[in-house]
């Protein structure tokens, strides 16, 4: 509605009040506010359509037994009670009275939205109030004010309401939805009057019970979600049978070290997650399962062609016990760079008494058709409540949004959290770590080391083979006495098979004596211990032999183990023994 349409009825009421005040003196009528169902305990800090005066969630039937708040569609009840303490035999007529209820922030629905039966409305008139002499004159959505005229005819009265002496009269304002975005603390409704009545209770008598001029209609404004995590340990439930904790790990050549991930999303208060039937008693627009409080998972930095699939959702309580409530589902099971957002809906009533945890797993993370080598930037995730939108229209007067695509109830301000995204897929640097479990340099003995860069192979990148890459080698020398030294190949490094910059080129083999590495690293002339060799290229393989310096005869072939990729998401496994990720002897 335009500003002109908003102001004209109020102006007319003001003129009529001035005319009426000349004929009617101030009366002994007091009006105040009450919330018969109780204030709404909690609303969401990003919520645009939060019900006021809804009370705590209560059990309702039918259909079935579940909880909602408010329990009736378009519920939430703010009561105005007026009492005439006068003792005259005839009724007191204060003339036309303008009552203004102010909620201190945007109102996001209207008298006919989501419907006339669930929108902002005046009902429950008793005493001297009737449907013909109490009604909404105007609503200013941007400031959160509702103007109510007392008198006839409606909605712009010219004649006041005669209040019977000693009578209490009541009407209820229902269906009000507010935006809590940008607000903190609580929400208070205040009542003012421009007419021959007093706002607030009388000092004595029955008029003392009419209620205050202001009252809390929302107790707390809270974040809807806690920041999501990628936990390293998971509940012992069937849902997690084919996944493990931590981020997925793919090496740069596309090999899956850990091909899955799980995101944990906890509601910040016990009645945040709701099925559509539990929000405003089902007074939503449209009234369908798509009008749940939804959760969106937004993934960033997905390489084109990367396969993230097998995604599903589950709900548990805070004790990590599976619950039947909520029955979450996702809109699709595959995530791509073109469609990086998963939306979770609830297909059954949720538990409004206890904290719920939403789990989203993706069981397959693979290179797919992504270009190799994979980038070093990890795939990250953030979450937000949905559907998202604005509080009000930008049209003149800032009316409530009522269109199907913009007027969803509920809806939320877009706010991705955490501010720093969490990592769900990592691509470790293009390297291979080799472990020489025993090496020796001493009188009559030395250890020969060979490291092959096998990124030239008969398969080729398109056939699943290696992507040619070159790099230096970093040696971590660990002696039995606990001393260590690190050495990186560079220009002038000993041995054969290096380029001028100390690089092992694709298709080359670097051969060096451990004694030469000790000398270059200034780490003495003898050695007993083990050696880590990190090749800064993929598909490195190694061999080591302890030999006699007098004849060059082999004395002991020392195993060189190829370590699996290690990251913060995939901690180091034991290299002991031979397994699919670590091979004895010549490496894998």
C-alpha positions, 0 to 999 in steps of 0.5 A: 500500500502507498504512503498516501493510502496509509496516511489518509485513514489515520488523518481522517481518524485524527480529524474525527477524534478532534471533533469527538473530543469537543463533545466527549470528556475523558472517561474512566476507561482503561485499556491494556495488553495481554498475551493469553498464550504466552510470549513466543519463547524464541525466534530466529535472528535471520527470520523474516516471518516470526510469529509473536505472542505464540506461546511455547510449543504445545501438543495438538491433534489431529492429525496425529500427536505433535507439537507446534507453536502457535498451535493454530494456523495464523495463531499468535494472540495479542489481547486488548482488554478495556474496562469502564470503571464509571458508575453512571447509569448510562454508557460512557462514550469517548467518541472515536478512539484510535488505538495504535499497536507498535512492534518496533520493527517490520511486519511481514504479512498482511490482512490477506496473507498468507490468507484472510483466515491466517493473516493479521486480523481482529477476532474474539470481540466481547463485551461492548466490542463487536465485529462492526465497531472494532477493526484494523484501519491501517498497517505500516509494515516498515515501522511495525504499527497497526492502527485500530479504530474503535467505532462505527462504521468500520474501517473508518468510524465516525461514531464512538463505542458506548462503553457500559459502566462496570463492563470489561470488553476484549478483542484479540489481534492475531496472525502478526508476523515480524522480521527479527533480522538485525534485532537483538534481545526481545520484542515488545508490543506497545499500546497508545491511544488518541481518544477518550481512554487511558492506556494502562491499568487503573490504580484500583478497582477492576480496571487495574486488571486490564494489563500494561501499556507494553508487553513482551511478545517475543522473549529471545532473538537467537541464531538459528544454527550453530556453526557446522563442523566436519567431525573426525568421529561419527556416531555408531549408526547404520547411516554412517556405515560407509563413511568416515570422519574428516574431510575427503582427500584426493591427491593431485593426480585424482587418487582418492585417499579418502573418498567421502565426508560428513557435515554436522549441523546443529540447531541452536535452540530446541524448536528451530527445525520445523516441518511446515505444519509446525510453523505458525500452526501450518499458516504458511504460504503455500501450505505444502512440505516445501514450506518447512524451515529448510537448511542449505549447504553451499559448497565452494571451489568445486573443480569442474567435473569433480564427482561429489555424489551419494549425498543423503541426510539423517537426524539425531538427537544431541546424544547421537541417537537416531530419531524418527522425527523430522525425516530429512531429505535432500533435493538431489544427491550429486553436487557439481560446480554448476549446482553447488547447493544442497537443500534439506527439507523435513518430511515429518514433524520434528522434536520441539522439546530437544536439540536436534542434529542434522547430518549430511553425508556424501559417500563418493568424492572422486576426480570424475572428469575434472582436469588433472592435476587437481587444484590446491584450493580445497572445497569448502562448505557453509550453511544457511537457513532457507528459503531466503528472501527480504523482509519487505518489498521495495515498492513505495510504502514497503508493503509485505511480500505476498508473491509465490516466489518472494512471500514464502512463509517462513523465510530467512535473511541469507547469511552463510555460516561460518564466516570462514568456510569449513573444509570438506575436500582437500587436495594435498600438494603434489608430492610423494613421501617415501620412508627408508625404515633403516639406513646406515653409514659407518666404517666400511658401509654406506647406503645407496638411495634411488628415487624414480619419478615415474610420472612418465608411464605407459598409461598416460593421463587420459588412460588413468595414468600419471600427469607428468610433473617434476620437483625437488626431494626433501630428506628428513634425516633422523638418527638413533640419538634423536637428532634430526636434519633436513636437506632439500636438493638444489643446485650443486646437490650430490648424486646423479639424475638431477637437473641444474636446480636440483629437480628430478625431472619426469621420467628420471631417477635420482641416485645418491649415497646417504654419506653424500647427503650427510655431507651436504647437510653438514650432519656428520659422517656417520648415521644410524636411523631412518630417513623420510624422503618427500618427493615434490612430484607424484608417483615417486618410487624408491629403493635403498641398499646398504653395501660394503664400501670396499667391494660395493657388494650389497649387504642389506636391502632396506625397505622403502615404503611409499606413504599414503597422502597425509593431511589434517583431514586424513591423519598418518596411517602406520607404514608398517607391513604391506597393504594397499596404500604402502608396499614393501621393497621397491615401493608402489 
